[in-house]
Every structure is written in C-alpha cells, then in structure tokens.
Amino acid sequence: MIIAQTIFENVDDLTATFSVGDVAISLALSALLTMVVAYVYRATHHGVSYSQSYVQTLVLLGILVSLIMLVVGSNIARAFTLVGALSIVRFRNAVKETRDVGFIFFAMAIGMATGTRFYLLAAIATVVISLMVLMMDRFNMFSLDVTSQVVKVQLPPDTDPAVLEPAFLAHTTKVELISAESMRGGALTELLYTVRLKRGSAPTALLNELQARTSGQKVTLLTGYDRTDL
C-alpha cells in the first residue's frame, strides 16, 4: 500500500489543466456542429454512391479532433508527438468526390475550434459555411450548361474510324478521341471519345446511328459522366 501510494503521489496528472466543464462543452458542441455538417452534406449530395459510414465518420472526426486539441493544449512537444503518432496511419479508401475532402476539413476545423475553446467562432463558421453550401446547391452555382458524353465504340480492325464521322457531325458539336486500344488479340479496336451533343439531339439517336456504322459491334454511351461519381 505504501509503495502504491508513493507511485500515485509521484504521478503528474495533467487533467487539471482543463475542467470537466471544458471537456463536456468542447465535445458536446463539436458533436452538435458536426452533425449539422453531416446533415448539410446529406442534403446536398447528388452522386450515386452516398455512404452513411462516411457521414458518420465526419461526426466522429470532429469529436476526435476536438479531443486531440484538448490533449495538445499549448504544449508544442505534445503536438509534435501526436503528429508523429498520427503519421503512421494510412488510409486506403479513395475519396470519390473533391467536395468530400472539403467536408472532411470542415469537420476537422470545427473540432479544432471547439477543442481550443473558440466556441463562438466554431458556431458562426458552421452556420456561415453551411448556408454557403446550401446556397450553391440550391442555385446550382458554377454549373456548366453543357451535357458531356463518353462514347465507347468497338470496330473490326479493318474498319476505318472515319466511318463514324457522319454520325458525330449530325449529332455533336465537339468530338475528341481519348484513346484507341486493340482488344481480343487484335480482333477488335476500341475507340473512346468525349462528345458534346447538339441542342435537341437525343443520346439514343447518336447511339443508334453509331451502331449502324460499326458492323454490329458494341457501342456504349455514358451520359453526364462529369456529374456522377461512378
């Protein structure tokens, strides 16, 4: 008992550097504000690969960053120790949309603000940035009023790709060859184009006309590829 008492007396407990109230307010406010961020993300997400796990991670990330900031405080040595520890973490999942990265930094910023006890700053920033995201989504700001397509055409090796030009001239305003690839041991040539349809021209019309010029080979058309996250 004497030895144990001596050990505990010599332990330097740093918990007293912040109160229980500080911890409770920081973590609770971080959770509340990052939940607002999560709902804004869900309301403005338009892709086909919505991930509930990602949205829950945003909330968890904000709380964890807030906790880390409480631990670090103003101690530079402790901050470098945490940076070294976190540098060994490797994330294997690719982020599918660039806006997802923005929401990750959004949640981290809230956690940093609440963890350093800038509560008013965290609240105001959450409201202002969330309103900005909702406004950009509501008014479809910075959108390009042009629908792009990717066209994949397979041709027999003895067929000149020039046979496709009349179909492109009739239905598109812009055509760009991205790649050409030999397939099935040279039995087919696969051509990949990006195109922009003329106003009033249906994608199915282009698809049908290309199909008629490929000797029955496969033609694939992906519409609006630049607005999905497939």
Summary of the structure (lengths in Angstrom):
residues: 230
radius of gyration: 27.8
end to end distance: 64.0
largest distance: 94.7
contacts: 585
relative contact order: 0.12
helix: 59%
strand: 15%
